[in-house]
Amino acid sequence: MAAHLSYWRVNLNGLRQAVYRKLWDKGIVWDEYLTGPFGLTVQCSLLKGHEVEKMFTLKGNRLLQLMSRILLLFFFVRPRLELMDIIAENVLGEDRRGPMRDFHVLFVLLCEQRLKDLGVLGSFIHIEEYSLDLIPFYGNLLSMESEGAFKECYLEGDQMSLYHAAKGLMTLHALCGTIPQIFGKGECARQVTNMMIRMKTAFTGSQNSAFPVFDNLLLLDRYVDLLTPLATQLTYEGLIDEIYGIQNSYVKLSPEKFALKKQGDSGKDLPTEAKKLQLNSAEELYAEIRDKNFKAVGSVLSKKAKIILAAFEERHNAKTFVSQLPHMQAARGSLANHTSIAELMKDVTTSEDFFDKLTVEQEFMSGIDTDKVNDYTEDCIAQKHSLIKVLRLVCLQSVCNILEYYKREILQTYGFEHMLTLHNLEKAGKTLALWMDDVKEQNPKDISYMYSGYALLSVRLAQLVSRPGWRSIDEVLCNLPGPHFGERQPLPTGLQKKRQPGENRVTLIFFLGGVTFAEIAALEDGGTEYVIATTKLMNGTSWIEALMEKPF
């Protein structure tokens, strides 16, 4: 059992077990991209303990010869044309003189036509759909890890990821009971809700007897808040993701800060390979610092170092010391790792370029010169900086300039007598308090510390669902993209939720199109507990990459 999935009120181990039970008794060939997401729910040792004989990464050119004795073989793949070609190459290259194998292709999403065109579907291969809808990352986080969800929904009109989001929510519905109240903002949120209602109607005969864990479900389209993922995250975890990229709770880091001592030598033997570390809530120190602004992390590490040093020096009680030694050694190792990470990140955050970029971002978000050509962006283009870096700045400026552009257009078209109306709308928008001048990064009192001034629109909306409610900002919601709505779901007889004195409300919030680590960190409220679900954990760089077309 994964401890970091069960420490919270919603035990996600049940979801994890439902995934891996489907994989027993098979030889498996993996699409390499899926090994990371599956690894969060299915341990290789556990699979081998249940007669999964061999596991290989999908490759061309006679891979099956390496698996000659396995007669039941499963390919786990995404629906990508190039992967269908590799499967067909392996199956058609099979030696037909030996015993016939039973091939199954399990798509995380269905893709059949390519296999038909290649002449292997039906003759040699059986296909099935494998539901990998929501993957538990840690105690209150679930992700579909669908990297193309935003592009598919908004650019290609493909609703498959929304269908799987609805299916994942129905799985949670079965495990955690009916959610009494559903709120949503955005066209995709509306569609997922409609799909859930249709799915629920289709199973009217089987009443859900699970006691409800959640009070509310909030569905939010990424399109409602495009600004947040474009800005640089400044929390410890968010900044790690910005600089190095966190993939399936692992990060690969430059080796130079993780130097190893040579035996009997004061010199250092530098590792040649990248350091790979797992980051999750099971690690005490990481759980403490992950959501802090990076400027506040150094003082925490320094304090921890003093505590650990004092603990090692207190050896007068030998019995107590020996019993605590494994925990102390783990704490010292954790401290060493995060001190090294902090040093690597400080090299970046103290650079002139990082400061200049952050300054420009904050000027845009506070409304300064958003309608002018920006000198820093132009310099980045002239010096041929990363295209994704340039695109993030251009998109950020564009999003921040939309209000000013529309104000000018409305006044020119409809007349200056509407200036007061626009003023009233702008005043209503300020009820969300999206920019804060007085930011306390060391001892924050508001979510704006995540970006040293900018308060995340998506999180402000989530906070207002609980208190004082969306009705209080109906005028503001009408000026954001897409519809907003509320749906009440009747609870089965006898399962009405009665909150105990002092018990917090529990809200499940689903980000359709992706969520950043900073948004996850910001979802802490004294009166509400949150479980976060998303189509993809992302940052501005990975989001832009997913939208880019590969040049021919």
Residue, then its C-alpha position, 0 to 999 in steps of 0.5 A: m500500500a502506498a502511504h502517500l495515497s492514504y494519509w488524507r481523508v479520501n483514500l486513493n489506494g482503492l483507485r490504485q488497486a483497481v488499476y493494477r488488478k487488470l494487469w495480472d497474468k500477462g506478458i506486457v509490452w509498454d508504450e514508453y510514455l505510459t510507463g511513468p503514469f502506470g508506475l505511479t499505480v503499479q509496481c513492477s515487483l507486484l506485477k511479477g508477483h502475479e505472473v506477469e512474466k516479462m515486461f518490455t518497451l515497445k520497439g521495432n525490429r523483432l522485439l517478439q523474439l526476445m519473448s519467445r516463450i510467452l503466448l499471451l501478450f499485451f501491448f499497452v499503447r496510446p493511439r498514435l499512428e507511429l505506434m500502430d506501425i511498430i506493433a504491425e512490424n512486430v506481429l507480421g515478423e512473427d515466426r509462424r512455425g512456432p506455437m501461435r500467440d494470442f496478441h491483445v492491444l490495449f489502448v488508453l484511447l481507441c485507435e483501430q483503423r491504422l491496424k486494419d489498414l496494416g492488415v493485422l487487426g482481427s487476423f492476429i490482434h485483438i483490441e481492447e480499451y484500457s481505462l486509465d482515467l485518473i492516476p493517483f499522484y499523492g494524497n489529494l492529487l489525481s491526473m489523467e496525464s493526457e498531454g494533448a487534452f487542451k489542444e484536442c478540445y480547443l483546436e481539434g474539436d476532439q472530446m475524447s479526453l472530456y469523455h475520459a474525464a467524465k468516466g474518471l469522475m464516475t469511478l470516483h462517484a462509485l468509490c466516494g459517493t454521490i457529490p451533492q453539488i456541481f459547479g462549473k465554468g467553461e464550455c468543456a466543464r458544461q460538456v463533462t457535466n452533461m456526459m456524467i449525467r448521461m452516464k448516471t442515467a444509463f445506470t439508474g438501476s444500480q444505486n450508489s450506496a457509498f457515503p458521500v465524501f465530497d460536498n462539491l465538485l468544481l469543473l474549471d476550463r483551462y481556457v477560463d484562466l490562460l494567464t496562470p500557466l504562462a507566468t513563472q511559478l515561484t513555489y519550490e515545487g513549481l520552480i523545480d517543474e519550471i526549470y527541470g520538469i517533473q515527470n510522474s513525480y520524478v525529476k532529473l537534475s544536473p549531477e554537479k551538486f550531488a558530488l560523492k566523496k572518494q574513499g580515503d580522499s578529500g577530493k570529489d568524484l562527480p557523478t556522470e549521470a543525471k540525479k533522478l529523485q522522487l518527489n512526493s508527500a511521503e517525504e517529510l521535508y518535501a511535504e513541508i517546503r513544496d508549497k513555499n515561495f522559493k525565497a522562504v525555503g532557505s531558512v527552513l533548510s537552515k533550521k532543519a540542518k541545525i535540528i538534525l545536527a543537534a539530534f546526532e550530537e545527543r548520543h547520551n541515551a544510546k537506546t533512544f539514539v539507535s531506535q531513531l537512527p534510521h529516521m535521522q539518517a533518512a532526514r539527513g539524506s533528504l536535507a542533503n538532496h533538497t539543499s543541493i536542489a536549492e543550490l542548483m535553482k539559486d544559480v538560475t534564480t539569481s541570474e540577470d536573465f531570470f530577474d529580467k524575465l520575471t520583472v517583465e512578467q510582473e509588469f504585464m500582470s499588473g497592467i504596465d505597458t501591455d499595449k506596447v512592443n516589449d524591449y525584453t521580448e524583442d531582445c530575446i528574439a534578436q538573441k535567438h533565445s528559446l522559442i518557447k520562452v518567447l512564445r510564453l512572453v508573447c502569449l502572457q502579454s496578449v492575455c493581459n492586454i485583452l481588457e485594454y484592447y476591448k475597452r478601446e474598441i467599445l469606446q470607439t464603436y459605441g461612444f464614450e458615454h459607456m465609460l461609466t459602464l466599463h468602469n463598473l465592470e472593471k470595479a466588479g472584476k477587482t472583487l477577485a483581487l488578482w494583483m496584490d502589492d504588499v506580498k509577504e513571501q516569508n509569512p504569506k497571508d494570501i495566495s499571491y505569494m505564489y507569483s510574488g504579486y499575482a493571485l491566481l484567477s482559477v484559485r480565486l474562483a475555487q475559493l468563492v465557491s465555498r465563501p460567499g458563493w458564486r452568486s455574489i460574483d455572477e457579474v464577474l463570471c459573465n465576463l469570463p469565457g464560457p458558461h457558468f452553472g450549478e447542478r444539484q444531485p439528489l443523494p440516495t435515501g439515508l446518505q444525506k451528509k451531516r457535517q460534524p462540528g468543526e469538520n471542513r467542507v470537501t471540494l473536488i476540483f477538476f482542471l480541464g486542460g491542465v493544472t500547475f503545481a502553483e495552483i495545487a499549492a494555492l488550494e489551501d483554505g481554512g474552511t475547505e479541503y480540496v482534492i485536485a484532479t486534472t487532465k495533465l500536470m503542466n507548466g507554461t513550457s509543457w503547455i506551449e510544447a503540446l500546442m506546437e506543430k512539428p515542422f516538416 
